[in-house]
Every structure is written in structure tokens, then in C-alpha cells.
Amino acid sequence: MNCPICGAATVAKFRPFCSGRCADVDLAKWLNGSYAVPSRAPEDVEAALDAVEAAQDDTQKPH
């Protein structure tokens, strides 16, 4: 089995990764939303659009 992050051979201690570093890289991808599963549900699309509009409004306001 190869590490899904770098392709190196896995180590039992960090399986399915080869090192703690690759495990941390994978965790960071989960935490920042890189592994998000897209949804086509209308409620999700509307919520995402509302979030984008709110973020744009926040960036236009002076601090």
C-alpha cells in the first residue's frame, strides 16, 4: 500500500500514511475543506450563495 499523499510505502505506525507529516497534510486538507463533497441540493446551493455574498459584504466594509 502506498501513502495517498506522497506515494511512498506506508509505515504501520502511520498507516495509511508513510509519516506523521503526510498524516498532518491530510488532516489539514480535511480541516480547510479541500475534501468537501459537492452537493446539488437546492438548500445547500442557496446557503453557499448567501455565505459568498456575506463574505463579499464583509470585505467591502472598512475596519
N, CA, C and O atoms as a Maestro MAE file, in Angstrom:
{
 s_m_m2io_version
 :::
 2.0.0
}

f_m_ct {
 s_m_title
 :::
 protein
 m_atom[252] {
  # First column is atom index #
  i_m_mmod_type
  r_m_x_coord
  r_m_y_coord
  r_m_z_coord
  i_m_residue_number
  s_m_chain_name
  s_m_pdb_residue_name
  s_m_pdb_atom_name
  i_m_atomic_number
  :::
  1 25 0.846 -1.172 0.000 1 A "MET " " N  " 7
  2 3 0.000 0.000 0.000 1 A "MET " " CA " 6
  3 2 0.895 1.239 0.000 1 A "MET " " C  " 6
  4 15 1.912 1.278 0.691 1 A "MET " " O  " 8
  5 25 0.515 2.233 -0.767 2 A "ASN " " N  " 7
  6 3 1.271 3.483 -0.844 2 A "ASN " " CA " 6
  7 2 0.539 4.618 -0.145 2 A "ASN " " C  " 6
  8 15 -0.688 4.616 -0.049 2 A "ASN " " O  " 8
  9 25 1.293 5.571 0.334 3 A "CYS " " N  " 7
  10 3 0.761 6.752 1.000 3 A "CYS " " CA " 6
  11 2 -0.094 7.542 0.002 3 A "CYS " " C  " 6
  12 15 0.365 7.820 -1.106 3 A "CYS " " O  " 8
  13 25 -1.319 7.906 0.371 4 A "PRO " " N  " 7
  14 3 -2.168 8.663 -0.554 4 A "PRO " " CA " 6
  15 2 -1.690 10.101 -0.781 4 A "PRO " " C  " 6
  16 15 -2.137 10.753 -1.724 4 A "PRO " " O  " 8
  17 25 -0.795 10.599 0.064 5 A "ILE " " N  " 7
  18 3 -0.319 11.971 -0.082 5 A "ILE " " CA " 6
  19 2 0.907 12.043 -0.991 5 A "ILE " " C  " 6
  20 15 0.937 12.833 -1.935 5 A "ILE " " O  " 8
  21 25 1.926 11.210 -0.706 6 A "CYS " " N  " 7
  22 3 3.182 11.318 -1.467 6 A "CYS " " CA " 6
  23 2 3.519 10.090 -2.295 6 A "CYS " " C  " 6
  24 15 4.416 10.146 -3.137 6 A "CYS " " O  " 8
  25 25 2.819 8.980 -2.075 7 A "GLY " " N  " 7
  26 3 3.053 7.780 -2.860 7 A "GLY " " CA " 6
  27 2 4.132 6.854 -2.315 7 A "GLY " " C  " 6
  28 15 4.386 5.806 -2.909 7 A "GLY " " O  " 8
  29 25 4.775 7.207 -1.201 8 A "ALA " " N  " 7
  30 3 5.804 6.358 -0.595 8 A "ALA " " CA " 6
  31 2 5.151 5.156 0.093 8 A "ALA " " C  " 6
  32 15 3.942 5.143 0.323 8 A "ALA " " O  " 8
  33 25 5.960 4.158 0.417 9 A "ALA " " N  " 7
  34 3 5.455 2.986 1.126 9 A "ALA " " CA " 6
  35 2 4.945 3.401 2.507 9 A "ALA " " C  " 6
  36 15 5.525 4.275 3.153 9 A "ALA " " O  " 8
  37 25 3.872 2.778 2.949 10 A "THR " " N  " 7
  38 3 3.292 3.134 4.246 10 A "THR " " CA " 6
  39 2 4.095 2.534 5.393 10 A "THR " " C  " 6
  40 15 4.829 1.560 5.223 10 A "THR " " O  " 8
  41 25 3.939 3.136 6.556 11 A "VAL " " N  " 7
  42 3 4.560 2.667 7.790 11 A "VAL " " CA " 6
  43 2 3.418 2.295 8.728 11 A "VAL " " C  " 6
  44 15 2.449 3.044 8.857 11 A "VAL " " O  " 8
  45 25 3.528 1.135 9.388 12 A "ALA " " N  " 7
  46 3 2.435 0.640 10.229 12 A "ALA " " CA " 6
  47 2 1.977 1.673 11.260 12 A "ALA " " C  " 6
  48 15 0.780 1.802 11.517 12 A "ALA " " O  " 8
  49 25 2.912 2.399 11.844 13 A "LYS " " N  " 7
  50 3 2.566 3.379 12.876 13 A "LYS " " CA " 6
  51 2 1.657 4.488 12.339 13 A "LYS " " C  " 6
  52 15 0.820 5.008 13.076 13 A "LYS " " O  " 8
  53 25 1.813 4.854 11.062 14 A "PHE " " N  " 7
  54 3 1.067 5.979 10.483 14 A "PHE " " CA " 6
  55 2 0.063 5.537 9.415 14 A "PHE " " C  " 6
  56 15 -0.513 6.378 8.725 14 A "PHE " " O  " 8
  57 25 -0.147 4.244 9.276 15 A "ARG " " N  " 7
  58 3 -0.997 3.722 8.217 15 A "ARG " " CA " 6
  59 2 -2.316 4.464 8.118 15 A "ARG " " C  " 6
  60 15 -2.952 4.649 9.155 15 A "ARG " " O  " 8
  61 25 -2.765 4.893 6.990 16 A "PRO " " N  " 7
  62 3 -2.326 4.556 5.642 16 A "PRO " " CA " 6
  63 2 -1.261 5.501 5.089 16 A "PRO " " C  " 6
  64 15 -1.019 5.523 3.883 16 A "PRO " " O  " 8
  65 25 -0.634 6.268 5.950 17 A "PHE " " N  " 7
  66 3 0.382 7.229 5.514 17 A "PHE " " CA " 6
  67 2 1.785 6.700 5.755 17 A "PHE " " C  " 6
  68 15 1.968 5.679 6.418 17 A "PHE " " O  " 8
  69 25 2.768 7.394 5.216 18 A "CYS " " N  " 7
  70 3 4.158 6.981 5.383 18 A "CYS " " CA " 6
  71 2 4.819 7.678 6.565 18 A "CYS " " C  " 6
  72 15 5.848 7.221 7.062 18 A "CYS " " O  " 8
  73 25 4.231 8.784 7.015 19 A "SER " " N  " 7
  74 3 4.851 9.558 8.092 19 A "SER " " CA " 6
  75 2 3.801 10.425 8.782 19 A "SER " " C  " 6
  76 15 2.675 10.577 8.307 19 A "SER " " O  " 8
  77 25 4.204 10.980 9.901 20 A "GLY " " N  " 7
  78 3 3.331 11.911 10.604 20 A "GLY " " CA " 6
  79 2 3.075 13.160 9.788 20 A "GLY " " C  " 6
  80 15 1.998 13.752 9.868 20 A "GLY " " O  " 8
  81 25 4.067 13.564 8.998 21 A "ARG " " N  " 7
  82 3 3.920 14.755 8.162 21 A "ARG " " CA " 6
  83 2 2.782 14.562 7.152 21 A "ARG " " C  " 6
  84 15 1.923 15.431 7.003 21 A "ARG " " O  " 8
  85 25 2.784 13.412 6.457 22 A "CYS " " N  " 7
  86 3 1.727 13.169 5.474 22 A "CYS " " CA " 6
  87 2 0.359 13.045 6.154 22 A "CYS " " C  " 6
  88 15 -0.650 13.469 5.591 22 A "CYS " " O  " 8
  89 25 0.319 12.473 7.345 23 A "ALA " " N  " 7
  90 3 -0.934 12.409 8.095 23 A "ALA " " CA " 6
  91 2 -1.424 13.815 8.428 23 A "ALA " " C  " 6
  92 15 -2.620 14.095 8.350 23 A "ALA " " O  " 8
  93 25 -0.496 14.700 8.800 24 A "ASP " " N  " 7
  94 3 -0.865 16.082 9.114 24 A "ASP " " CA " 6
  95 2 -1.329 16.833 7.868 24 A "ASP " " C  " 6
  96 15 -2.258 17.638 7.941 24 A "ASP " " O  " 8
  97 25 -0.694 16.578 6.729 25 A "VAL " " N  " 7
  98 3 -1.110 17.212 5.470 25 A "VAL " " CA " 6
  99 2 -2.543 16.792 5.145 25 A "VAL " " C  " 6
  100 15 -3.362 17.617 4.741 25 A "VAL " " O  " 8
  101 25 -2.839 15.504 5.324 26 A "ASP " " N  " 7
  102 3 -4.185 15.010 5.064 26 A "ASP " " CA " 6
  103 2 -5.202 15.650 6.003 26 A "ASP " " C  " 6
  104 15 -6.282 16.055 5.574 26 A "ASP " " O  " 8
  105 25 -4.852 15.740 7.290 27 A "LEU " " N  " 7
  106 3 -5.737 16.380 8.262 27 A "LEU " " CA " 6
  107 2 -6.005 17.835 7.885 27 A "LEU " " C  " 6
  108 15 -7.140 18.300 7.984 27 A "LEU " " O  " 8
  109 25 -4.979 18.549 7.457 28 A "ALA " " N  " 7
  110 3 -5.149 19.951 7.053 28 A "ALA " " CA " 6
  111 2 -6.103 20.064 5.863 28 A "ALA " " C  " 6
  112 15 -6.896 21.004 5.789 28 A "ALA " " O  " 8
  113 25 -6.030 19.121 4.947 29 A "LYS " " N  " 7
  114 3 -6.952 19.142 3.804 29 A "LYS " " CA " 6
  115 2 -8.390 18.955 4.259 29 A "LYS " " C  " 6
  116 15 -9.299 19.588 3.723 29 A "LYS " " O  " 8
  117 25 -8.604 18.085 5.250 30 A "TRP " " N  " 7
  118 3 -9.955 17.912 5.791 30 A "TRP " " CA " 6
  119 2 -10.425 19.183 6.474 30 A "TRP " " C  " 6
  120 15 -11.564 19.613 6.288 30 A "TRP " " O  " 8
  121 25 -9.544 19.783 7.267 31 A "LEU " " N  " 7
  122 3 -9.941 20.947 8.052 31 A "LEU " " CA " 6
  123 2 -10.203 22.186 7.205 31 A "LEU " " C  " 6
  124 15 -11.056 23.001 7.559 31 A "LEU " " O  " 8
  125 25 -9.478 22.346 6.078 32 A "ASN " " N  " 7
  126 3 -9.709 23.542 5.263 32 A "ASN " " CA " 6
  127 2 -10.763 23.335 4.187 32 A "ASN " " C  " 6
  128 15 -11.040 24.252 3.414 32 A "ASN " " O  " 8
  129 25 -11.354 22.150 4.123 33 A "GLY " " N  " 7
  130 3 -12.452 21.904 3.193 33 A "GLY " " CA " 6
  131 2 -12.037 21.398 1.834 33 A "GLY " " C  " 6
  132 15 -12.876 21.334 0.936 33 A "GLY " " O  " 8
  133 25 -10.789 21.036 1.639 34 A "SER " " N  " 7
  134 3 -10.348 20.529 0.344 34 A "SER " " CA " 6
  135 2 -11.027 19.224 -0.032 34 A "SER " " C  " 6
  136 15 -11.177 18.922 -1.216 34 A "SER " " O  " 8
  137 25 -11.439 18.447 0.960 35 A "TYR " " N  " 7
  138 3 -12.071 17.165 0.705 35 A "TYR " " CA " 6
  139 2 -13.592 17.248 0.755 35 A "TYR " " C  " 6
  140 15 -14.249 16.216 0.892 35 A "TYR " " O  " 8
  141 25 -14.161 18.415 0.653 36 A "ALA " " N  " 7
  142 3 -15.608 18.573 0.740 36 A "ALA " " CA " 6
  143 2 -16.297 17.864 -0.428 36 A "ALA " " C  " 6
  144 15 -15.812 17.888 -1.560 36 A "ALA " " O  " 8
  145 25 -17.411 17.247 -0.138 37 A "VAL " " N  " 7
  146 3 -18.198 16.563 -1.159 37 A "VAL " " CA " 6
  147 2 -19.220 17.555 -1.694 37 A "VAL " " C  " 6
  148 15 -20.010 18.101 -0.924 37 A "VAL " " O  " 8
  149 25 -19.219 17.798 -3.001 38 A "PRO " " N  " 7
  150 3 -20.173 18.761 -3.554 38 A "PRO " " CA " 6
  151 2 -21.613 18.274 -3.418 38 A "PRO " " C  " 6
  152 15 -21.887 17.075 -3.478 38 A "PRO " " O  " 8
  153 25 -22.518 19.215 -3.237 39 A "SER " " N  " 7
  154 3 -23.927 18.884 -3.099 39 A "SER " " CA " 6
  155 2 -24.722 19.645 -4.147 39 A "SER " " C  " 6
  156 15 -24.393 20.776 -4.505 39 A "SER " " O  " 8
  157 25 -25.757 19.010 -4.622 40 A "ARG " " N  " 7
  158 3 -26.640 19.667 -5.590 40 A "ARG " " CA " 6
  159 2 -28.006 19.970 -4.984 40 A "ARG " " C  " 6
  160 15 -28.930 20.369 -5.693 40 A "ARG " " O  " 8
  161 25 -28.130 19.781 -3.690 41 A "ALA " " N  " 7
  162 3 -29.397 20.067 -3.020 41 A "ALA " " CA " 6
  163 2 -29.655 21.573 -3.071 41 A "ALA " " C  " 6
  164 15 -28.750 22.352 -2.769 41 A "ALA " " O  " 8
  165 25 -30.845 22.000 -3.438 42 A "PRO " " N  " 7
  166 3 -31.138 23.435 -3.563 42 A "PRO " " CA " 6
  167 2 -30.855 24.226 -2.291 42 A "PRO " " C  " 6
  168 15 -30.402 25.368 -2.359 42 A "PRO " " O  " 8
  169 25 -31.122 23.622 -1.123 43 A "GLU " " N  " 7
  170 3 -30.872 24.344 0.130 43 A "GLU " " CA " 6
  171 2 -29.383 24.622 0.306 43 A "GLU " " C  " 6
  172 15 -29.000 25.698 0.766 43 A "GLU " " O  " 8
  173 25 -28.545 23.657 -0.058 44 A "ASP " " N  " 7
  174 3 -27.104 23.827 0.075 44 A "ASP " " CA " 6
  175 2 -26.582 24.898 -0.873 44 A "ASP " " C  " 6
  176 15 -25.709 25.685 -0.508 44 A "ASP " " O  " 8
  177 25 -27.110 24.926 -2.074 45 A "VAL " " N  " 7
  178 3 -26.672 25.921 -3.056 45 A "VAL " " CA " 6
  179 2 -27.039 27.318 -2.570 45 A "VAL " " C  " 6
  180 15 -26.223 28.237 -2.648 45 A "VAL " " O  " 8
  181 25 -28.262 27.484 -2.068 46 A "GLU " " N  " 7
  182 3 -28.694 28.788 -1.564 46 A "GLU " " CA " 6
  183 2 -27.851 29.216 -0.365 46 A "GLU " " C  " 6
  184 15 -27.479 30.386 -0.264 46 A "GLU " " O  " 8
  185 25 -27.547 28.303 0.531 47 A "ALA " " N  " 7
  186 3 -26.722 28.623 1.700 47 A "ALA " " CA " 6
  187 2 -25.320 29.026 1.273 47 A "ALA " " C  " 6
  188 15 -24.741 29.950 1.845 47 A "ALA " " O  " 8
  189 25 -24.770 28.345 0.278 48 A "ALA " " N  " 7
  190 3 -23.438 28.686 -0.211 48 A "ALA " " CA " 6
  191 2 -23.431 30.061 -0.857 48 A "ALA " " C  " 6
  192 15 -22.492 30.831 -0.655 48 A "ALA " " O  " 8
  193 25 -24.445 30.378 -1.619 49 A "LEU " " N  " 7
  194 3 -24.528 31.699 -2.245 49 A "LEU " " CA " 6
  195 2 -24.669 32.793 -1.197 49 A "LEU " " C  " 6
  196 15 -24.057 33.855 -1.318 49 A "LEU " " O  " 8
  197 25 -25.467 32.542 -0.175 50 A "ASP " " N  " 7
  198 3 -25.618 33.512 0.911 50 A "ASP " " CA " 6
  199 2 -24.290 33.735 1.625 50 A "ASP " " C  " 6
  200 15 -23.959 34.866 1.980 50 A "ASP " " O  " 8
  201 25 -23.534 32.670 1.834 51 A "ALA " " N  " 7
  202 3 -22.229 32.775 2.505 51 A "ALA " " CA " 6
  203 2 -21.258 33.584 1.664 51 A "ALA " " C  " 6
  204 15 -20.502 34.392 2.204 51 A "ALA " " O  " 8
  205 25 -21.262 33.386 0.362 52 A "VAL " " N  " 7
  206 3 -20.378 34.141 -0.531 52 A "VAL " " CA " 6
  207 2 -20.750 35.619 -0.508 52 A "VAL " " C  " 6
  208 15 -19.874 36.480 -0.433 52 A "VAL " " O  " 8
  209 25 -22.034 35.912 -0.571 53 A "GLU " " N  " 7
  210 3 -22.479 37.306 -0.535 53 A "GLU " " CA " 6
  211 2 -22.113 37.968 0.789 53 A "GLU " " C  " 6
  212 15 -21.699 39.127 0.807 53 A "GLU " " O  " 8
  213 25 -22.258 37.258 1.878 54 A "ALA " " N  " 7
  214 3 -21.903 37.801 3.197 54 A "ALA " " CA " 6
  215 2 -20.409 38.062 3.284 54 A "ALA " " C  " 6
  216 15 -19.988 39.073 3.844 54 A "ALA " " O  " 8
  217 25 -19.608 37.164 2.736 55 A "ALA " " N  " 7
  218 3 -18.155 37.339 2.757 55 A "ALA " " CA " 6
  219 2 -17.755 38.545 1.908 55 A "ALA " " C  " 6
  220 15 -16.849 39.292 2.278 55 A "ALA " " O  " 8
  221 25 -18.415 38.734 0.794 56 A "GLN " " N  " 7
  222 3 -18.108 39.887 -0.059 56 A "GLN " " CA " 6
  223 2 -18.502 41.176 0.641 56 A "GLN " " C  " 6
  224 15 -17.783 42.170 0.539 56 A "GLN " " O  " 8
  225 25 -19.620 41.185 1.347 57 A "ASP " " N  " 7
  226 3 -20.047 42.371 2.081 57 A "ASP " " CA " 6
  227 2 -19.044 42.713 3.174 57 A "ASP " " C  " 6
  228 15 -18.744 43.885 3.402 57 A "ASP " " O  " 8
  229 25 -18.521 41.682 3.854 58 A "ASP " " N  " 7
  230 3 -17.555 41.895 4.929 58 A "ASP " " CA " 6
  231 2 -16.244 42.464 4.414 58 A "ASP " " C  " 6
  232 15 -15.605 43.257 5.106 58 A "ASP " " O  " 8
  233 25 -15.830 42.075 3.211 59 A "THR " " N  " 7
  234 3 -14.554 42.568 2.677 59 A "THR " " CA " 6
  235 2 -14.668 44.007 2.198 59 A "THR " " C  " 6
  236 15 -13.655 44.694 2.070 59 A "THR " " O  " 8
  237 25 -15.864 44.470 1.936 60 A "GLN " " N  " 7
  238 3 -16.045 45.823 1.440 60 A "GLN " " CA " 6
  239 2 -16.207 46.834 2.567 60 A "GLN " " C  " 6
  240 15 -16.150 48.039 2.321 60 A "GLN " " O  " 8
  241 25 -16.409 46.372 3.794 61 A "LYS " " N  " 7
  242 3 -16.587 47.273 4.926 61 A "LYS " " CA " 6
  243 2 -15.227 47.687 5.482 61 A "LYS " " C  " 6
  244 15 -14.329 46.853 5.607 61 A "LYS " " O  " 8
  245 25 -15.067 48.970 5.816 62 A "PRO " " N  " 7
  246 3 -13.803 49.388 6.422 62 A "PRO " " CA " 6
  247 2 -13.692 48.856 7.842 62 A "PRO " " C  " 6
  248 15 -14.702 48.668 8.521 62 A "PRO " " O  " 8
  249 25 -12.497 48.618 8.280 63 A "HIS " " N  " 7
  250 3 -12.277 48.085 9.642 63 A "HIS " " CA " 6
  251 2 -12.179 49.208 10.626 63 A "HIS " " C  " 6
  252 15 -11.995 48.969 11.819 63 A "HIS " " O  " 8
  :::
 }
 m_bond[251] {
  # First column is bond index #
  i_m_from
  i_m_to
  i_m_order
  :::
  1 1 2 1
  2 2 3 1
  3 3 4 2
  4 3 5 1
  5 5 6 1
  6 6 7 1
  7 7 8 2
  8 7 9 1
  9 9 10 1
  10 10 11 1
  11 11 12 2
  12 11 13 1
  13 13 14 1
  14 14 15 1
  15 15 16 2
  16 15 17 1
  17 17 18 1
  18 18 19 1
  19 19 20 2
  20 19 21 1
  21 21 22 1
  22 22 23 1
  23 23 24 2
  24 23 25 1
  25 25 26 1
  26 26 27 1
  27 27 28 2
  28 27 29 1
  29 29 30 1
  30 30 31 1
  31 31 32 2
  32 31 33 1
  33 33 34 1
  34 34 35 1
  35 35 36 2
  36 35 37 1
  37 37 38 1
  38 38 39 1
  39 39 40 2
  40 39 41 1
  41 41 42 1
  42 42 43 1
  43 43 44 2
  44 43 45 1
  45 45 46 1
  46 46 47 1
  47 47 48 2
  48 47 49 1
  49 49 50 1
  50 50 51 1
  51 51 52 2
  52 51 53 1
  53 53 54 1
  54 54 55 1
  55 55 56 2
  56 55 57 1
  57 57 58 1
  58 58 59 1
  59 59 60 2
  60 59 61 1
  61 61 62 1
  62 62 63 1
  63 63 64 2
  64 63 65 1
  65 65 66 1
  66 66 67 1
  67 67 68 2
  68 67 69 1
  69 69 70 1
  70 70 71 1
  71 71 72 2
  72 71 73 1
  73 73 74 1
  74 74 75 1
  75 75 76 2
  76 75 77 1
  77 77 78 1
  78 78 79 1
  79 79 80 2
  80 79 81 1
  81 81 82 1
  82 82 83 1
  83 83 84 2
  84 83 85 1
  85 85 86 1
  86 86 87 1
  87 87 88 2
  88 87 89 1
  89 89 90 1
  90 90 91 1
  91 91 92 2
  92 91 93 1
  93 93 94 1
  94 94 95 1
  95 95 96 2
  96 95 97 1
  97 97 98 1
  98 98 99 1
  99 99 100 2
  100 99 101 1
  101 101 102 1
  102 102 103 1
  103 103 104 2
  104 103 105 1
  105 105 106 1
  106 106 107 1
  107 107 108 2
  108 107 109 1
  109 109 110 1
  110 110 111 1
  111 111 112 2
  112 111 113 1
  113 113 114 1
  114 114 115 1
  115 115 116 2
  116 115 117 1
  117 117 118 1
  118 118 119 1
  119 119 120 2
  120 119 121 1
  121 121 122 1
  122 122 123 1
  123 123 124 2
  124 123 125 1
  125 125 126 1
  126 126 127 1
  127 127 128 2
  128 127 129 1
  129 129 130 1
  130 130 131 1
  131 131 132 2
  132 131 133 1
  133 133 134 1
  134 134 135 1
  135 135 136 2
  136 135 137 1
  137 137 138 1
  138 138 139 1
  139 139 140 2
  140 139 141 1
  141 141 142 1
  142 142 143 1
  143 143 144 2
  144 143 145 1
  145 145 146 1
  146 146 147 1
  147 147 148 2
  148 147 149 1
  149 149 150 1
  150 150 151 1
  151 151 152 2
  152 151 153 1
  153 153 154 1
  154 154 155 1
  155 155 156 2
  156 155 157 1
  157 157 158 1
  158 158 159 1
  159 159 160 2
  160 159 161 1
  161 161 162 1
  162 162 163 1
  163 163 164 2
  164 163 165 1
  165 165 166 1
  166 166 167 1
  167 167 168 2
  168 167 169 1
  169 169 170 1
  170 170 171 1
  171 171 172 2
  172 171 173 1
  173 173 174 1
  174 174 175 1
  175 175 176 2
  176 175 177 1
  177 177 178 1
  178 178 179 1
  179 179 180 2
  180 179 181 1
  181 181 182 1
  182 182 183 1
  183 183 184 2
  184 183 185 1
  185 185 186 1
  186 186 187 1
  187 187 188 2
  188 187 189 1
  189 189 190 1
  190 190 191 1
  191 191 192 2
  192 191 193 1
  193 193 194 1
  194 194 195 1
  195 195 196 2
  196 195 197 1
  197 197 198 1
  198 198 199 1
  199 199 200 2
  200 199 201 1
  201 201 202 1
  202 202 203 1
  203 203 204 2
  204 203 205 1
  205 205 206 1
  206 206 207 1
  207 207 208 2
  208 207 209 1
  209 209 210 1
  210 210 211 1
  211 211 212 2
  212 211 213 1
  213 213 214 1
  214 214 215 1
  215 215 216 2
  216 215 217 1
  217 217 218 1
  218 218 219 1
  219 219 220 2
  220 219 221 1
  221 221 222 1
  222 222 223 1
  223 223 224 2
  224 223 225 1
  225 225 226 1
  226 226 227 1
  227 227 228 2
  228 227 229 1
  229 229 230 1
  230 230 231 1
  231 231 232 2
  232 231 233 1
  233 233 234 1
  234 234 235 1
  235 235 236 2
  236 235 237 1
  237 237 238 1
  238 238 239 1
  239 239 240 2
  240 239 241 1
  241 241 242 1
  242 242 243 1
  243 243 244 2
  244 243 245 1
  245 245 246 1
  246 246 247 1
  247 247 248 2
  248 247 249 1
  249 249 250 1
  250 250 251 1
  251 251 252 2
  :::
 }
}
